[in-house]
Amino acid sequence: MPPFNLQKSRVVRAPSRAVGEVVSDAGRYHEVVDTLAVTEITSGSGKGMVRHCVDTNGREWSEACTLWEPGRSYRMTVDISTYPAS
């Protein structure tokens, strides 16, 4: 399967700095995404960080941070060997 990019957006009426802090808290990301039950940092911080995710159906996978711009942007790359495709 070729790589693909998935982005999600939502309008939030709050100061951008406050929103950036919440969304950038990668270990608590499940608190702002309704399809995730767990997001736990298993190693590192910023670029190189590894996060374990569990969705609301109990499916689990790992992600690695490949871009980290504090308060602005970050990118998590899914480890497809652990991703539940079905």
N, C-alpha and C positions, 0 to 999 in steps of 0.2 A: 504494500500500500504506500503510495507517495506521501510525503509530509504534507500537512495542511495546517492552516492557521485558524484558530477559533478565537473570536473576540466577542465580548458581551458589553453592552453599555446600558446605563440606567441614569435617568435624570434624578438628581438628589438636590434638594433645596437646602444647602448648607455651605459654609465657607470651604473653598477648595482645599485649603490646608488641613482642615478637620477631616474631610473625606479622604484625602491622600494618606493621612495617618492611619485611618481605619483600614483602608484597602491594602496598604503596604504592610500591615501586621499579618504576615504570611501564615503564622501559626494560628491565627484566629479568623482566617478568611472564611471559614465555614459559617461564621456568625452573620455574614452579609450575603451569602449565596445559598438560596433555599434548596438546592439539590445536593449540597454537601453536608454530611453529618460530622465529619472529623477532618481537620487539617492539622498535622503535627510536624514540627520541625524535628528531623531526626539527626541532622548534623549541619554544622556551619552556620554562616549568616551572610546576608547579602549575596553577591555573585558566588556561586559554588554551593550555596545552601541546598540541602535535600529535604523534601517535604513528603510525608506519607499522607495520602488522602483516602477517605472512605465516603462513598455517596450514600444517599438515603435508602438505597436498595441493598446496602452492605457490600458493594463491590469496592475493591481496594486497588491502589496503584501508587507508584512513586513518581515524583517530579524533581527536576533539578533547576535551579535558578541560573539562567544564562545571561541575564542583563539585570543590573541593579542601579537605578538612579534614584537615590533617596528622595521621597516626597513627590516624585514625578512619574516614574515608570519602572516596571520590572517585567521580566519574561520567565515563565516556567515552562520547561520542556518535559513532556511526559515520557517516561521510560516505557516504551511500547511493549517490552517483554513482560511487564507487570500489569498492563492496562487491560481491563475486561471489555473486549470489543463487542461482546454479545449482550 
